[in-house]
Amino acid sequence: MIKKGLNKKTVLVVGGDSLFVHSIEVYLLENEHYFIETALQKKKALDILKGKKIDGVIIDVEDRGIDSIQFAIEMFNRNICKPMLVLKKNSIVNTWKEIETSDNLGVVEYLDKPINLEKLERNVAGVLQRFRQYLNSGSCIDFYIILMMLKIERKTGVMSIRSGKKEGWIFFTEGDIVDIEVPGFYPQDFFKRYLQKGQEKARIALQYKKHQREKRIDISLCELLPDHRGWEEGKENQTCQKEAKMAINEKVFEGLASISGFSAGAIYYGDGELVTQITNGEVDPSKMGGLAVELYKAAKTISGKMGIGETNFVEFHADDYSFVHTCIIPGVAALGLVIKKGGNIGLAKHEMVSLAKSLVKEFQT
């Protein structure tokens, strides 16, 4: 038996394919960074989590009925607080990236198959490191995360939630909530009263099945869980903002795209992360947000030192193109435009101001 090192973490590998589980075990042991526990069935995995000191879970859900969401629900119901690295097929991983939840979920991360073992080791280290930050705020697998996993994995079925003597049902299709039934409550009131952190502990059960419920509600996770906050202490959770902004698409650029010289446009968050973009094919605007934020910071520093006040626009002019950035809400969201030399930049800036003002409410918390 290997003696435990002071800094080694113990990882539980769960999966129905014994050869695959063993290959992960051997690789991680050979690199001597982790101690490994393995389980081929869900029950054994949960017993290990309850009985031993486990720092994180790798779960392979492609074989023999092991389901990541059902596993997360079991952890929720048993009050087990561990990070999960879920091994899934590409389509799921791409959806996870589209929804952009990796930093906000914190305790759950998806990794595509087939697995690159070196990448797996890096991801394990990353999720364990992030998780240590979240423990300080008592974050764990909660109801919000489970609903997000349903959305990411595009599941269809019914979830029942029991809290004390109260019980409710959520009907979802392809990951989207289509109906909520909570006798005696409006949905928001039930979730606010019974499912917020610090409230009475709920128990969840989940069935994947077709149902006859049509979409009767248009309610977001933010409206269901209005008090949910980001995982990092002192940081506002932007996932709800991002969820709402998924409805913003390239159609908002129709006015700008008709202006002479227009080449590309982008809307992005205050950290440079892209919301949506449009291009005529001559310019790739995918990195526009990150560059714009750096330019804005530099311009703000210069204007502050010179005492000349801040401007509505930050501009950069190259030989053939000009780039213009303006804030929607300073530090929260912004709009960028690339226009050809000789284009109508004055009209473009006027249109940018109008568009930015129309988007303010979309980005307000």
Buried (B, 14 or more C-beta within 10 A) or exposed (E): EEEEEEEBBBBBBBBBBEEBBBBBBEBBEEEEBBBBBBBBBBEBBBEBBEEEEBBBBBBBBEEEEBBBBBBBBBBBBEEBBBBBBBBBEEEBBEBBEEBBBBBBBBBBBBBBBEBEBEEBBEBBBBBBEBBEEBEEBEBBBBBBBBBBBBBBBBBBBBBBBEBEEBBBBBBBBEBEBBBBBBEEBEBBEBBBEBBBBEEEEBEBBBEBEEBEBEEEEEBEBBBBBEEBBBBBEEEEBBBBBBBBBEEBEBEBBEBBBEBEBBBBBBBBBBEBBBBBBBBEEEBEBEEBBBBBBEBBEEBBEEBEEEEEEEEEBBBBEEEEBBBBBBBBBEEBBBBBBBBBEEBBBEBBBEBBEEBBEEBEEBBEE
